[in-house]
Amino acid sequence: MRKGQVTKEQIIRQSAGLFNTKGYAGTSLSEIIERTNVRKGGIYNHFESKEEIALSAFDYMFAKLKSILAEALSELSEPAEKILAIGDVYIQLVEDNIWEGGCPILNTAVENDDGHPLLKQRAQNAMNELMMSLGEIIKDGIKRKQFREDIEVEAACSVIIALIEGGVMLSKLHDDHKYIRYCTNQVKSYIQRDMAV
């Protein structure tokens, strides 16, 4: 890998935690310079603007999340197990503090719902991708006759994602891991009560 590419990736990696913790508006270029140990000219050698760094940082964090989820699901075949494994990934995200600031989709969505339109779009696209993947798991469960065939897939995805992301938000807000566990336990109850045949 060329030195320039290494520097660019370092800037993305190092600034990702800043943006995920402080948000786009709260992160200054001077903080990026301090965190990355790359001078202003070096940063602008790789990026045209703070916005471009923020978008790249979001993409980096979402790619990392997808990779962690893919690894967690790779050995599983049962749809219910896969859904519970997604919850376990988010428990790990909170309890092991995998990323500075928590879930990048949640943070970006909350900060930019009325703010930065390109970051809002990135968060929407990321959430749509997660919902689509979860929907495929649910459809597989219906096809295998493990889940009820009358399930409204989009509604089920919304409930599961809302419970998990809500658990992340409450845990971060109160600095207490119990909330993500409460909410992932509710996902298990929802599967058993409203989805299972």
PADODO-116259 format. One record per residue (C-alpha): y, x, z. Coordinates in steps of 0.02 Angstrom, whole numbers, plus 50000, padded with zeros to 5 digits. Layout:
N
{rolo {Y; X; Z}}
...
END
This chain:
197
{rolo {50000; 50000; 50000}}
{rolo {50172; 50067; 49953}}
{rolo {50294; 50113; 50091}}
{rolo {50417; 49979; 50035}}
{rolo {50283; 49844; 50048}}
{rolo {50233; 49907; 50221}}
{rolo {50415; 49895; 50278}}
{rolo {50434; 49720; 50204}}
{rolo {50278; 49659; 50294}}
{rolo {50336; 49740; 50456}}
{rolo {50501; 49646; 50443}}
{rolo {50409; 49482; 50415}}
{rolo {50285; 49511; 50557}}
{rolo {50413; 49570; 50683}}
{rolo {50542; 49436; 50644}}
{rolo {50413; 49295; 50645}}
{rolo {50410; 49290; 50835}}
{rolo {50599; 49285; 50843}}
{rolo {50613; 49138; 50724}}
{rolo {50469; 49047; 50809}}
{rolo {50548; 49067; 50980}}
{rolo {50735; 49055; 50946}}
{rolo {50735; 48956; 50784}}
{rolo {50829; 48991; 50625}}
{rolo {51002; 48954; 50695}}
{rolo {50969; 49052; 50855}}
{rolo {50905; 49211; 50772}}
{rolo {51036; 49336; 50718}}
{rolo {51022; 49475; 50591}}
{rolo {51063; 49601; 50728}}
{rolo {50912; 49540; 50828}}
{rolo {50802; 49560; 50673}}
{rolo {50869; 49737; 50650}}
{rolo {50837; 49778; 50833}}
{rolo {50662; 49702; 50834}}
{rolo {50605; 49779; 50669}}
{rolo {50692; 49947; 50693}}
{rolo {50748; 49934; 50511}}
{rolo {50931; 49958; 50467}}
{rolo {51034; 49820; 50387}}
{rolo {51028; 49906; 50217}}
{rolo {50839; 49922; 50231}}
{rolo {50822; 49737; 50269}}
{rolo {50932; 49687; 50123}}
{rolo {50831; 49806; 50014}}
{rolo {50684; 49685; 50039}}
{rolo {50767; 49517; 50069}}
{rolo {50921; 49433; 49998}}
{rolo {50961; 49336; 50156}}
{rolo {50910; 49285; 50331}}
{rolo {50845; 49124; 50253}}
{rolo {50723; 49221; 50144}}
{rolo {50659; 49316; 50297}}
{rolo {50638; 49152; 50393}}
{rolo {50541; 49070; 50251}}
{rolo {50428; 49223; 50234}}
{rolo {50403; 49228; 50423}}
{rolo {50350; 49045; 50424}}
{rolo {50229; 49074; 50279}}
{rolo {50156; 49223; 50372}}
{rolo {50128; 49123; 50532}}
{rolo {50055; 48974; 50441}}
{rolo {49936; 49087; 50344}}
{rolo {49881; 49163; 50510}}
{rolo {49852; 48989; 50584}}
{rolo {49748; 48938; 50433}}
{rolo {49645; 49097; 50449}}
{rolo {49610; 49065; 50634}}
{rolo {49562; 48884; 50596}}
{rolo {49450; 48936; 50451}}
{rolo {49360; 49062; 50560}}
{rolo {49336; 48934; 50699}}
{rolo {49262; 48807; 50578}}
{rolo {49158; 48926; 50472}}
{rolo {48999; 48915; 50575}}
{rolo {49009; 48728; 50608}}
{rolo {48934; 48590; 50502}}
{rolo {48957; 48430; 50604}}
{rolo {49122; 48340; 50573}}
{rolo {49153; 48295; 50757}}
{rolo {49121; 48476; 50808}}
{rolo {49247; 48535; 50678}}
{rolo {49382; 48418; 50744}}
{rolo {49350; 48476; 50923}}
{rolo {49355; 48657; 50864}}
{rolo {49529; 48627; 50793}}
{rolo {49581; 48569; 50967}}
{rolo {49502; 48726; 51041}}
{rolo {49606; 48835; 50923}}
{rolo {49764; 48753; 50988}}
{rolo {49705; 48776; 51168}}
{rolo {49684; 48961; 51127}}
{rolo {49856; 48962; 51045}}
{rolo {49934; 48900; 51207}}
{rolo {49827; 48986; 51339}}
{rolo {49812; 49157; 51255}}
{rolo {49990; 49150; 51189}}
{rolo {49930; 49202; 51015}}
{rolo {50107; 49189; 50948}}
{rolo {50273; 49208; 51028}}
{rolo {50342; 49033; 51040}}
{rolo {50186; 48928; 51007}}
{rolo {50144; 48824; 50854}}
{rolo {50254; 48874; 50706}}
{rolo {50238; 48704; 50622}}
{rolo {50292; 48609; 50777}}
{rolo {50437; 48727; 50814}}
{rolo {50500; 48729; 50635}}
{rolo {50484; 48540; 50619}}
{rolo {50579; 48505; 50781}}
{rolo {50719; 48628; 50745}}
{rolo {50742; 48580; 50563}}
{rolo {50713; 48392; 50558}}
{rolo {50901; 48375; 50529}}
{rolo {50937; 48558; 50500}}
{rolo {50880; 48682; 50370}}
{rolo {50806; 48584; 50222}}
{rolo {50698; 48724; 50151}}
{rolo {50618; 48760; 50320}}
{rolo {50592; 48573; 50347}}
{rolo {50505; 48566; 50178}}
{rolo {50395; 48715; 50226}}
{rolo {50345; 48628; 50388}}
{rolo {50309; 48465; 50295}}
{rolo {50202; 48555; 50167}}
{rolo {50107; 48646; 50304}}
{rolo {50077; 48486; 50401}}
{rolo {50022; 48396; 50243}}
{rolo {49897; 48535; 50210}}
{rolo {49828; 48522; 50387}}
{rolo {49819; 48332; 50375}}
{rolo {49729; 48344; 50207}}
{rolo {49601; 48468; 50278}}
{rolo {49573; 48358; 50430}}
{rolo {49557; 48207; 50315}}
{rolo {49418; 48295; 50218}}
{rolo {49324; 48325; 50381}}
{rolo {49341; 48140; 50427}}
{rolo {49286; 48084; 50252}}
{rolo {49134; 48198; 50268}}
{rolo {49093; 48114; 50434}}
{rolo {49106; 47943; 50352}}
{rolo {48995; 48000; 50207}}
{rolo {48865; 48065; 50331}}
{rolo {48874; 47898; 50423}}
{rolo {48931; 47986; 50582}}
{rolo {49102; 47903; 50577}}
{rolo {49137; 47720; 50545}}
{rolo {49166; 47679; 50363}}
{rolo {49316; 47568; 50403}}
{rolo {49417; 47712; 50476}}
{rolo {49590; 47727; 50402}}
{rolo {49585; 47914; 50371}}
{rolo {49773; 47945; 50369}}
{rolo {49796; 47849; 50531}}
{rolo {49654; 47945; 50616}}
{rolo {49729; 48111; 50558}}
{rolo {49899; 48059; 50627}}
{rolo {49827; 48016; 50798}}
{rolo {49727; 48178; 50811}}
{rolo {49871; 48290; 50754}}
{rolo {49996; 48198; 50865}}
{rolo {49884; 48220; 51017}}
{rolo {49856; 48405; 50985}}
{rolo {50036; 48448; 50939}}
{rolo {50099; 48340; 51083}}
{rolo {49988; 48437; 51201}}
{rolo {50059; 48601; 51135}}
{rolo {50237; 48537; 51158}}
{rolo {50207; 48476; 51336}}
{rolo {50118; 48636; 51386}}
{rolo {50260; 48742; 51317}}
{rolo {50393; 48630; 51395}}
{rolo {50314; 48634; 51569}}
{rolo {50236; 48808; 51559}}
{rolo {50071; 48727; 51606}}
{rolo {49911; 48735; 51503}}
{rolo {49841; 48575; 51576}}
{rolo {49933; 48467; 51450}}
{rolo {49848; 48539; 51296}}
{rolo {49681; 48512; 51384}}
{rolo {49727; 48332; 51431}}
{rolo {49772; 48296; 51250}}
{rolo {49621; 48381; 51171}}
{rolo {49511; 48284; 51292}}
{rolo {49593; 48127; 51224}}
{rolo {49547; 48183; 51048}}
{rolo {49365; 48190; 51105}}
{rolo {49381; 48015; 51180}}
{rolo {49463; 47951; 51021}}
{rolo {49319; 48018; 50915}}
{rolo {49190; 47938; 51029}}
{rolo {49281; 47773; 51054}}
{rolo {49365; 47739; 50886}}
{rolo {49278; 47846; 50756}}
{rolo {49094; 47871; 50797}}
{rolo {48965; 47751; 50729}}
END
